[in-house]
């Protein structure tokens, strides 16, 4: 990590996808619903939680590539944020946000969130949503500090078929 170089936030590019997938797998772990499912139900279809969680990034980058942003320093991607824009209901949603471990504590998550919120405002959306698992202590602290209010809690149920 080279602290003297500035961190820039830019639009996602197709060649970023594998790096974003890897950051996702490295970052989520115990706070990923997919890992919790696997811990309870085991692996199915010969694909572990990492493959399923990384696939979410493919979906995000395919559905709304113009709303996906990466934080980069000296050509190295340090984190990313993905968004979805529901123009009919005027709601912006942040499905995924991750920062590499070596760059945590630099305020990149906060910068990425504010970048996404600016994107939502440019899209003339009226509400922004983000969610996190109860076990995600970072998200539980970061999101309210960025202006989000807790609205409700959801309980996830699953079963093997």
N, CA and C atoms as a LAMMPS dump frame, in Angstrom:
ITEM: TIMESTEP
0
ITEM: NUMBER OF ATOMS
483
ITEM: BOX BOUNDS ff ff ff
-5.0000000000000000e+02 5.0000000000000000e+02
-5.0000000000000000e+02 5.0000000000000000e+02
-5.0000000000000000e+02 5.0000000000000000e+02
ITEM: ATOMS id mol type element x y z
1 1 1 N 0.848 -1.169 0
2 1 2 C 0 0 0
3 1 3 C 0.898 1.238 0
4 2 1 N 0.64 2.165 -0.933
5 2 2 C 1.428 3.383 -1.033
6 2 3 C 0.578 4.563 -0.586
7 3 1 N 0.724 5.007 0.669
8 3 2 C -0.156 6.026 1.203
9 3 3 C -0.041 7.378 0.508
10 4 1 N 1.096 7.678 -0.144
11 4 2 C 1.246 8.998 -0.741
12 4 3 C 0.429 9.183 -2.017
13 5 1 N 0.027 8.112 -2.668
14 5 2 C -0.818 8.217 -3.853
15 5 3 C -2.277 8.413 -3.431
16 6 1 N -3.002 9.285 -4.134
17 6 2 C -4.409 9.481 -3.775
18 6 3 C -5.267 8.291 -4.209
19 7 1 N -6.361 8.103 -3.488
20 7 2 C -7.344 7.094 -3.865
21 7 3 C -8.386 7.797 -4.723
22 8 1 N -8.65 7.231 -5.88
23 8 2 C -9.675 7.783 -6.75
24 8 3 C -10.841 6.789 -6.838
25 9 1 N -12.017 7.312 -7.075
26 9 2 C -13.189 6.475 -7.298
27 9 3 C -13.583 6.676 -8.752
28 10 1 N -13.724 5.56 -9.426
29 10 2 C -14.049 5.605 -10.855
30 10 3 C -15.137 4.595 -11.161
31 11 1 N -15.673 4.677 -12.372
32 11 2 C -16.656 3.696 -12.823
33 11 3 C -16.005 2.323 -12.988
34 12 1 N -16.776 1.318 -12.716
35 12 2 C -16.402 -0.073 -12.955
36 12 3 C -16.126 -0.276 -14.447
37 13 1 N -15.142 -1.141 -14.719
38 13 2 C -14.855 -1.587 -16.09
39 13 3 C -14.9 -3.113 -16.101
40 14 1 N -15.266 -3.681 -17.23
41 14 2 C -15.408 -5.131 -17.355
42 14 3 C -14.158 -5.868 -16.881
43 15 1 N -12.994 -5.331 -17.138
44 15 2 C -11.756 -6.006 -16.723
45 15 3 C -11.552 -6 -15.205
46 16 1 N -12.388 -5.269 -14.468
47 16 2 C -12.328 -5.245 -12.996
48 16 3 C -13.044 -6.442 -12.362
49 17 1 N -13.874 -7.126 -13.129
50 17 2 C -14.8 -8.101 -12.549
51 17 3 C -14.114 -9.17 -11.713
52 18 1 N -13.073 -9.792 -12.202
53 18 2 C -12.418 -10.863 -11.426
54 18 3 C -11.838 -10.334 -10.12
55 19 1 N -11.304 -9.124 -10.141
56 19 2 C -10.773 -8.524 -8.907
57 19 3 C -11.901 -8.264 -7.919
58 20 1 N -13.026 -7.75 -8.398
59 20 2 C -14.163 -7.51 -7.514
60 20 3 C -14.697 -8.807 -6.92
61 21 1 N -14.733 -9.849 -7.726
62 21 2 C -15.163 -11.158 -7.223
63 21 3 C -14.222 -11.627 -6.103
64 22 1 N -12.922 -11.458 -6.298
65 22 2 C -11.951 -11.899 -5.293
66 22 3 C -12.059 -11.073 -4.016
67 23 1 N -12.211 -9.763 -4.153
68 23 2 C -12.385 -8.909 -2.976
69 23 3 C -13.632 -9.35 -2.205
70 24 1 N -14.676 -9.695 -2.918
71 24 2 C -15.919 -10.152 -2.289
72 24 3 C -15.685 -11.398 -1.45
73 25 1 N -15.05 -12.379 -2.047
74 25 2 C -14.788 -13.648 -1.357
75 25 3 C -13.893 -13.426 -0.146
76 26 1 N -12.894 -12.558 -0.294
77 26 2 C -11.965 -12.294 0.802
78 26 3 C -12.603 -11.475 1.92
79 27 1 N -13.619 -10.682 1.598
80 27 2 C -14.148 -9.71 2.554
81 27 3 C -15.354 -10.166 3.351
82 28 1 N -16.187 -11.023 2.793
83 28 2 C -17.466 -11.281 3.441
84 28 3 C -17.409 -12.358 4.512
85 29 1 N -17.131 -13.571 4.182
86 29 2 C -17.016 -14.634 5.177
87 29 3 C -18.173 -14.704 6.139
88 30 1 N -17.899 -14.536 7.42
89 30 2 C -18.887 -14.737 8.482
90 30 3 C -20.086 -13.812 8.393
91 31 1 N -20 -12.741 7.594
92 31 2 C -21.138 -11.828 7.49
93 31 3 C -21.943 -12.06 6.212
94 32 1 N -21.647 -13.129 5.485
95 32 2 C -22.375 -13.436 4.253
96 32 3 C -23.5 -14.424 4.532
97 33 1 N -24.695 -14.076 4.106
98 33 2 C -25.827 -14.984 4.256
99 33 3 C -25.524 -16.316 3.585
100 34 1 N -24.844 -16.278 2.445
101 34 2 C -24.527 -17.523 1.739
102 34 3 C -23.648 -18.443 2.581
103 35 1 N -22.713 -17.9 3.352
104 35 2 C -21.911 -18.762 4.214
105 35 3 C -22.75 -19.318 5.359
106 36 1 N -23.649 -18.508 5.884
107 36 2 C -24.526 -18.987 6.951
108 36 3 C -25.403 -20.135 6.449
109 37 1 N -25.908 -20.001 5.224
110 37 2 C -26.689 -21.096 4.628
111 37 3 C -25.844 -22.359 4.529
112 38 1 N -24.625 -22.202 4.051
113 38 2 C -23.741 -23.356 3.892
114 38 3 C -23.398 -23.985 5.241
115 39 1 N -23.163 -23.152 6.24
116 39 2 C -22.849 -23.677 7.577
117 39 3 C -23.983 -24.55 8.102
118 40 1 N -25.22 -24.181 7.805
119 40 2 C -26.379 -24.925 8.286
120 40 3 C -26.771 -26.088 7.389
121 41 1 N -26.707 -25.863 6.056
122 41 2 C -27.277 -26.823 5.111
123 41 3 C -26.228 -27.58 4.301
124 42 1 N -24.971 -27.201 4.438
125 42 2 C -23.92 -27.842 3.657
126 42 3 C -23.841 -27.261 2.25
127 43 1 N -22.941 -27.815 1.474
128 43 2 C -22.746 -27.377 0.092
129 43 3 C -23.742 -28.109 -0.795
130 44 1 N -24.305 -27.417 -1.774
131 44 2 C -25.166 -28.061 -2.762
132 44 3 C -24.706 -27.64 -4.158
133 45 1 N -25.017 -28.477 -5.124
134 45 2 C -24.635 -28.261 -6.527
135 45 3 C -23.124 -28.096 -6.711
136 46 1 N -22.35 -28.646 -5.795
137 46 2 C -20.886 -28.573 -5.869
138 46 3 C -20.366 -27.141 -5.964
139 47 1 N -21.119 -26.179 -5.421
140 47 2 C -20.697 -24.776 -5.417
141 47 3 C -20.799 -24.265 -3.998
142 48 1 N -19.694 -23.734 -3.49
143 48 2 C -19.702 -23.234 -2.116
144 48 3 C -20.214 -21.802 -2.067
145 49 1 N -20.291 -21.258 -0.85
146 49 2 C -20.834 -19.921 -0.64
147 49 3 C -20.03 -18.868 -1.394
148 50 1 N -18.733 -19.089 -1.527
149 50 2 C -17.888 -18.102 -2.21
150 50 3 C -18.305 -17.952 -3.668
151 51 1 N -18.576 -19.06 -4.326
152 51 2 C -19.003 -19.005 -5.73
153 51 3 C -20.341 -18.283 -5.846
154 52 1 N -21.28 -18.588 -4.944
155 52 2 C -22.589 -17.941 -4.999
156 52 3 C -22.485 -16.445 -4.714
157 53 1 N -21.705 -16.074 -3.705
158 53 2 C -21.555 -14.653 -3.349
159 53 3 C -20.858 -13.905 -4.477
160 54 1 N -19.837 -14.48 -5.074
161 54 2 C -19.136 -13.833 -6.186
162 54 3 C -20.076 -13.665 -7.375
163 55 1 N -20.985 -14.615 -7.581
164 55 2 C -21.956 -14.497 -8.663
165 55 3 C -22.859 -13.278 -8.484
166 56 1 N -23.107 -12.889 -7.225
167 56 2 C -23.903 -11.684 -6.97
168 56 3 C -23.246 -10.455 -7.594
169 57 1 N -21.924 -10.437 -7.575
170 57 2 C -21.192 -9.297 -8.143
171 57 3 C -21.368 -9.293 -9.662
172 58 1 N -21.304 -10.464 -10.275
173 58 2 C -21.576 -10.541 -11.721
174 58 3 C -22.94 -9.938 -12.028
175 59 1 N -23.939 -10.328 -11.247
176 59 2 C -25.296 -9.827 -11.465
177 59 3 C -25.344 -8.306 -11.314
178 60 1 N -24.758 -7.788 -10.236
179 60 2 C -24.763 -6.345 -10.004
180 60 3 C -24.129 -5.599 -11.173
181 61 1 N -22.978 -6.102 -11.632
182 61 2 C -22.228 -5.416 -12.688
183 61 3 C -22.892 -5.556 -14.054
184 62 1 N -23.731 -6.562 -14.212
185 62 2 C -24.461 -6.746 -15.463
186 62 3 C -25.724 -5.891 -15.481
187 63 1 N -26.461 -5.892 -14.37
188 63 2 C -27.741 -5.177 -14.302
189 63 3 C -27.544 -3.663 -14.315
190 64 1 N -26.549 -3.157 -13.586
191 64 2 C -26.362 -1.71 -13.486
192 64 3 C -24.876 -1.35 -13.517
193 65 1 N -24.179 -1.61 -14.626
194 65 2 C -22.736 -1.349 -14.659
195 65 3 C -22.387 0.117 -14.437
196 66 1 N -23.261 1.036 -14.894
197 66 2 C -22.967 2.459 -14.713
198 66 3 C -23.087 2.891 -13.256
199 67 1 N -23.677 2.056 -12.407
200 67 2 C -23.819 2.355 -10.988
201 67 3 C -22.87 1.545 -10.115
202 68 1 N -21.834 0.971 -10.727
203 68 2 C -20.806 0.237 -9.976
204 68 3 C -19.531 1.065 -10.007
205 69 1 N -18.906 1.212 -8.843
206 69 2 C -17.739 2.085 -8.72
207 69 3 C -16.628 1.37 -7.965
208 70 1 N -15.384 1.686 -8.319
209 70 2 C -14.234 1.1 -7.634
210 70 3 C -13.362 2.208 -7.053
211 71 1 N -12.765 1.914 -5.904
212 71 2 C -11.764 2.796 -5.297
213 71 3 C -10.413 2.239 -5.694
214 72 1 N -9.566 3.087 -6.222
215 72 2 C -8.303 2.633 -6.799
216 72 3 C -7.167 3.553 -6.369
217 73 1 N -6.024 2.954 -6.121
218 73 2 C -4.813 3.719 -5.805
219 73 3 C -3.675 3.123 -6.62
220 74 1 N -3.054 3.929 -7.438
221 74 2 C -1.923 3.47 -8.231
222 74 3 C -2.235 2.262 -9.087
223 75 1 N -3.44 2.186 -9.621
224 75 2 C -3.832 1.06 -10.46
225 75 3 C -4.319 -0.161 -9.703
226 76 1 N -4.272 -0.119 -8.376
227 76 2 C -4.725 -1.258 -7.557
228 76 3 C -6.117 -0.961 -7.008
229 77 1 N -7.045 -1.897 -7.229
230 77 2 C -8.401 -1.744 -6.71
231 77 3 C -8.401 -2.091 -5.221
232 78 1 N -8.881 -1.14 -4.427
233 78 2 C -8.908 -1.31 -2.972
234 78 3 C -10.299 -1.619 -2.444
235 79 1 N -11.317 -1.343 -3.251
236 79 2 C -12.676 -1.602 -2.817
237 79 3 C -13.643 -1.269 -3.926
238 80 1 N -14.918 -1.564 -3.669
239 80 2 C -15.947 -1.305 -4.671
240 80 3 C -17.296 -1.155 -3.996
241 81 1 N -18.24 -0.613 -4.763
242 81 2 C -19.639 -0.541 -4.342
243 81 3 C -20.495 -0.784 -5.578
244 82 1 N -21.593 -1.519 -5.392
245 82 2 C -22.518 -1.751 -6.492
246 82 3 C -23.87 -1.144 -6.115
247 83 1 N -24.622 -0.75 -7.126
248 83 2 C -25.916 -0.139 -6.875
249 83 3 C -26.96 -0.696 -7.831
250 84 1 N -28.194 -0.531 -7.441
251 84 2 C -29.351 -0.806 -8.295
252 84 3 C -30.241 0.428 -8.217
253 85 1 N -30.804 0.824 -9.33
254 85 2 C -31.673 1.998 -9.378
255 85 3 C -33.061 1.591 -9.865
256 86 1 N -34.041 1.725 -9.001
257 86 2 C -35.433 1.454 -9.333
258 86 3 C -36.082 2.81 -9.611
259 87 1 N -36.132 3.188 -10.892
260 87 2 C -36.651 4.495 -11.271
261 87 3 C -38.166 4.586 -11.12
262 88 1 N -38.875 3.48 -11.265
263 88 2 C -40.331 3.483 -11.121
264 88 3 C -40.713 3.886 -9.703
265 89 1 N -40.02 3.32 -8.707
266 89 2 C -40.33 3.591 -7.304
267 89 3 C -39.39 4.604 -6.667
268 90 1 N -38.431 5.108 -7.458
269 90 2 C -37.483 6.13 -7.016
270 90 3 C -36.646 5.685 -5.814
271 91 1 N -36.151 4.43 -5.89
272 91 2 C -35.355 3.861 -4.807
273 91 3 C -34.003 3.393 -5.346
274 92 1 N -32.952 3.817 -4.683
275 92 2 C -31.617 3.314 -4.973
276 92 3 C -31.234 2.309 -3.904
277 93 1 N -30.611 1.231 -4.319
278 93 2 C -30.211 0.191 -3.364
279 93 3 C -28.737 -0.12 -3.552
280 94 1 N -28.043 -0.331 -2.452
281 94 2 C -26.633 -0.727 -2.463
282 94 3 C -26.583 -2.196 -2.055
283 95 1 N -26.417 -3.103 -3.037
284 95 2 C -26.39 -4.526 -2.686
285 95 3 C -25.043 -4.998 -2.138
286 96 1 N -23.937 -4.411 -2.61
287 96 2 C -22.622 -4.898 -2.178
288 96 3 C -21.619 -3.762 -2.051
289 97 1 N -20.816 -3.855 -1.01
290 97 2 C -19.753 -2.91 -0.707
291 97 3 C -18.651 -3.697 -0.031
292 98 1 N -17.424 -3.549 -0.497
293 98 2 C -16.304 -4.257 0.138
294 98 3 C -15.021 -3.47 -0.06
295 99 1 N -14.146 -3.56 0.932
296 99 2 C -12.826 -2.932 0.902
297 99 3 C -11.808 -3.998 1.303
298 100 1 N -10.681 -4.048 0.578
299 100 2 C -9.655 -5.035 0.906
300 100 3 C -9.15 -4.79 2.321
301 101 1 N -8.762 -5.855 2.977
302 101 2 C -8.364 -5.764 4.386
303 101 3 C -7.254 -4.748 4.62
304 102 1 N -6.265 -4.716 3.738
305 102 2 C -5.121 -3.811 3.912
306 102 3 C -5.509 -2.34 3.815
307 103 1 N -6.664 -2.031 3.246
308 103 2 C -7.086 -0.642 3.078
309 103 3 C -8.213 -0.243 4.022
310 104 1 N -8.585 -1.122 4.93
311 104 2 C -9.658 -0.789 5.865
312 104 3 C -9.17 0.253 6.864
313 105 1 N -10.069 1.095 7.279
314 105 2 C -9.725 2.144 8.23
315 105 3 C -9.287 3.434 7.557
316 106 1 N -9.277 3.464 6.228
317 106 2 C -8.885 4.669 5.496
318 106 3 C -10.093 5.515 5.099
319 107 1 N -11.293 5.066 5.445
320 107 2 C -12.499 5.797 5.088
321 107 3 C -13.007 5.499 3.696
322 108 1 N -12.507 4.426 3.065
323 108 2 C -12.917 4.118 1.697
324 108 3 C -14.375 3.672 1.61
325 109 1 N -14.828 2.883 2.57
326 109 2 C -16.222 2.461 2.573
327 109 3 C -17.148 3.661 2.614
328 110 1 N -16.83 4.603 3.471
329 110 2 C -17.619 5.827 3.6
330 110 3 C -17.582 6.623 2.294
331 111 1 N -16.406 6.76 1.701
332 111 2 C -16.29 7.494 0.43
333 111 3 C -17.095 6.816 -0.668
334 112 1 N -17.035 5.482 -0.723
335 112 2 C -17.794 4.757 -1.734
336 112 3 C -19.301 4.935 -1.525
337 113 1 N -19.749 4.887 -0.282
338 113 2 C -21.165 5.103 0.005
339 113 3 C -21.591 6.495 -0.442
340 114 1 N -20.819 7.505 -0.097
341 114 2 C -21.179 8.867 -0.491
342 114 3 C -21.177 9.019 -2.013
343 115 1 N -20.279 8.333 -2.678
344 115 2 C -20.248 8.348 -4.138
345 115 3 C -21.538 7.735 -4.697
346 116 1 N -21.949 6.612 -4.124
347 116 2 C -23.192 5.96 -4.55
348 116 3 C -24.398 6.857 -4.276
349 117 1 N -24.416 7.523 -3.137
350 117 2 C -25.528 8.421 -2.813
351 117 3 C -25.589 9.583 -3.801
352 118 1 N -24.431 10.111 -4.182
353 118 2 C -24.402 11.165 -5.207
354 118 3 C -24.943 10.631 -6.531
355 119 1 N -24.59 9.417 -6.877
356 119 2 C -25.11 8.782 -8.09
357 119 3 C -26.637 8.685 -8.026
358 120 1 N -27.169 8.263 -6.871
359 120 2 C -28.623 8.175 -6.709
360 120 3 C -29.277 9.554 -6.887
361 121 1 N -28.642 10.575 -6.324
362 121 2 C -29.191 11.936 -6.459
363 121 3 C -29.181 12.372 -7.925
364 122 1 N -28.101 12.062 -8.642
365 122 2 C -28.033 12.385 -10.075
366 122 3 C -29.125 11.662 -10.861
367 123 1 N -29.527 10.491 -10.38
368 123 2 C -30.597 9.712 -11.011
369 123 3 C -31.99 10.183 -10.561
370 124 1 N -32.02 11.221 -9.724
371 124 2 C -33.268 11.782 -9.187
372 124 3 C -34.062 10.771 -8.371
373 125 1 N -33.356 9.877 -7.687
374 125 2 C -34.02 8.918 -6.808
375 125 3 C -34.318 9.603 -5.481
376 126 1 N -35.328 9.115 -4.772
377 126 2 C -35.779 9.77 -3.544
378 126 3 C -35.363 9.063 -2.258
379 127 1 N -35.088 7.766 -2.35
380 127 2 C -34.753 6.972 -1.166
381 127 3 C -33.551 6.092 -1.494
382 128 1 N -32.657 5.943 -0.534
383 128 2 C -31.522 5.025 -0.668
384 128 3 C -31.636 3.957 0.407
385 129 1 N -31.348 2.708 0.017
386 129 2 C -31.42 1.575 0.947
387 129 3 C -30.098 0.816 0.925
388 130 1 N -29.762 0.289 2.089
389 130 2 C -28.635 -0.626 2.23
390 130 3 C -29.006 -1.572 3.368
391 131 1 N -28.541 -2.796 3.301
392 131 2 C -28.857 -3.74 4.381
393 131 3 C -27.587 -4.469 4.781
394 132 1 N -27.626 -5.036 5.965
395 132 2 C -26.486 -5.79 6.456
396 132 3 C -26.966 -6.869 7.415
397 133 1 N -26.143 -7.853 7.587
398 133 2 C -26.449 -8.899 8.555
399 133 3 C -26.163 -8.357 9.966
400 134 1 N -26.869 -8.877 10.948
401 134 2 C -26.667 -8.446 12.331
402 134 3 C -25.231 -8.702 12.786
403 135 1 N -24.57 -9.699 12.196
404 135 2 C -23.195 -10.028 12.578
405 135 3 C -22.154 -9.103 11.952
406 136 1 N -22.578 -8.209 11.06
407 136 2 C -21.641 -7.306 10.402
408 136 3 C -21.492 -6.03 11.234
409 137 1 N -20.553 -6.058 12.167
410 137 2 C -20.34 -4.94 13.086
411 137 3 C -19.929 -3.684 12.328
412 138 1 N -19.106 -3.836 11.308
413 138 2 C -18.66 -2.673 10.532
414 138 3 C -19.871 -1.987 9.892
415 139 1 N -20.704 -2.759 9.216
416 139 2 C -21.891 -2.186 8.588
417 139 3 C -22.849 -1.584 9.598
418 140 1 N -23.018 -2.236 10.732
419 140 2 C -23.918 -1.741 11.768
420 140 3 C -23.495 -0.358 12.26
421 141 1 N -22.194 -0.063 12.204
422 141 2 C -21.691 1.242 12.637
423 141 3 C -21.558 2.226 11.471
424 142 1 N -21.075 1.743 10.336
425 142 2 C -20.811 2.616 9.195
426 142 3 C -22.091 3.205 8.607
427 143 1 N -23.087 2.39 8.368
428 143 2 C -24.271 2.861 7.651
429 143 3 C -24.999 3.978 8.396
430 144 1 N -25.261 3.854 9.698
431 144 2 C -25.887 4.984 10.399
432 144 3 C -25 6.234 10.395
433 145 1 N -23.681 6.049 10.442
434 145 2 C -22.796 7.217 10.444
435 145 3 C -22.794 7.931 9.093
436 146 1 N -23.312 7.251 8.051
437 146 2 C -23.445 7.861 6.717
438 146 3 C -24.848 8.433 6.5
439 147 1 N -25.702 8.358 7.525
440 147 2 C -27.025 8.95 7.438
441 147 3 C -28.172 7.97 7.291
442 148 1 N -27.882 6.686 7.17
443 148 2 C -28.953 5.694 7.061
444 148 3 C -29.584 5.472 8.425
445 149 1 N -30.889 5.229 8.44
446 149 2 C -31.619 4.904 9.66
447 149 3 C -32.047 3.452 9.601
448 150 1 N -31.963 2.764 10.737
449 150 2 C -32.501 1.407 10.768
450 150 3 C -34.015 1.494 10.694
451 151 1 N -34.585 0.768 9.732
452 151 2 C -36.021 0.793 9.503
453 151 3 C -36.679 -0.475 10.031
454 152 1 N -36.036 -1.607 9.861
455 152 2 C -36.607 -2.865 10.315
456 152 3 C -35.568 -3.965 10.241
457 153 1 N -35.911 -5.083 10.804
458 153 2 C -35.023 -6.247 10.784
459 153 3 C -35.734 -7.381 10.073
460 154 1 N -34.953 -8.191 9.38
461 154 2 C -35.499 -9.319 8.632
462 154 3 C -34.852 -10.594 9.149
463 155 1 N -35.63 -11.644 9.24
464 155 2 C -35.117 -12.934 9.669
465 155 3 C -35.11 -13.857 8.446
466 156 1 N -33.989 -14.502 8.193
467 156 2 C -33.875 -15.395 7.04
468 156 3 C -34.101 -16.837 7.475
469 157 1 N -34.957 -17.541 6.754
470 157 2 C -35.213 -18.951 6.983
471 157 3 C -34.802 -19.711 5.734
472 158 1 N -34.349 -20.933 5.898
473 158 2 C -33.966 -21.766 4.756
474 158 3 C -34.164 -23.236 5.123
475 159 1 N -34.259 -24.084 4.112
476 159 2 C -34.35 -25.519 4.332
477 159 3 C -33.817 -26.242 3.107
478 160 1 N -33.307 -27.432 3.324
479 160 2 C -32.877 -28.288 2.217
480 160 3 C -34.09 -28.867 1.537
481 161 1 N -34.063 -28.946 0.233
482 161 2 C -35.153 -29.593 -0.521
483 161 3 C -34.707 -30.93 -1.04
